[in-house]
Amino acid sequence: PLWIYKNKMPSAMNANRTVQSASPDVGSALGSMGGCGQSEVLKQVLCVIDKKVRNMEKKKSKLDDYKVRKNKGEGLNQDQLEALSKYQEVMNNLEFARELHKTFITLGQDIQKVVKKSARREQLQREEAEQRRLKTVLELQFVLDRLGDETVRQDLKQGVGGSPLLTDGDLATFDEFYKLVGPERDQNVRLPDQYEEASVHLWDLLEGKDKAVVGTT
């Protein structure tokens, strides 16, 4: 008998907050980093450098005050004079720390770009894999639908040179599998529940699992 098939489609937080409050640039840089190990290490390095920069800025501010007082003719004690003698050293260290600070921020931004690019590449690969799976399902539907055509069935049974490509038993097996992956709608069963088993059969097929189904695998 001729098949009549319907076409079916199977269904380091505290440290980060401290830096963000202390330095907007650093906080922004750290906030944009991902959770990978390199980013966590870089966060810690930036925290340390930022603390050093701020300490040296405080020291410079204090030395600037000593310098102003000295220029006004005020007397400074020995400790203050000794500290003031290292003014240029403090300035050099502060400049170096600031440059190092900028370098690590730039490094963090570069790392983030690499992380985003890698994540995007992985996303595209996942999408391509899903598209290939969907394509396979559509091809399967087409083949099963064509097997419902009596002319196609006869051609397959006759084969080439009298050697059948498929037997009646093979075609019967395909008939049963078609019913599994494209069941007739049962209004007494919720649609997601009805297609749960169908989706399992399609998944096993896509995965190439050697599981028993309709008397074969």
Long-range contacts (C-beta under 8 A, 24 or more apart in sequence): 2-148, 2-149, 2-150, 3-147, 3-148, 3-149, 3-150, 3-175, 4-148, 5-144, 5-145, 5-148, 5-178, 5-182, 6-182, 6-184, 7-141, 7-145, 8-141, 8-181, 8-182, 8-183, 9-137, 9-141, 10-137, 10-181, 10-182, 10-195, 10-198, 10-199, 10-202, 11-191, 11-192, 11-195, 11-198, 11-199, 12-40, 12-43, 12-44, 15-43, 15-44, 15-47, 16-43, 18-47, 19-43, 19-46, 19-47, 19-50, 22-50, 22-54, 23-50, 23-54, 25-105, 26-50, 26-101, 26-105, 29-105, 29-108, 29-109, 30-108, 32-108, 32-109, 32-112, 33-108, 33-111, 33-112, 33-115, 34-112, 34-115, 36-115, 38-111, 39-108, 39-111, 39-112, 39-115, 42-104, 42-107, 42-108, 42-111, 45-104, 46-101, 46-104, 46-105, 46-108, 49-97, 49-100, 49-101, 49-104, 50-101, 52-97, 53-94, 53-97, 53-98, 53-101, 56-90, 56-93, 56-94, 56-97, 57-94, 59-90, 60-87, 60-90, 60-91, 60-94, 63-87, 63-90, 133-206, 136-206, 137-202, 137-206, 140-181, 140-202, 140-205, 141-182, 144-174, 144-177, 144-178, 144-181, 144-182, 147-171, 147-174, 147-175, 147-178, 148-178, 173-214, 173-215, 173-216, 176-214, 176-215, 177-201, 177-213, 177-214, 180-213, 180-214, 181-205
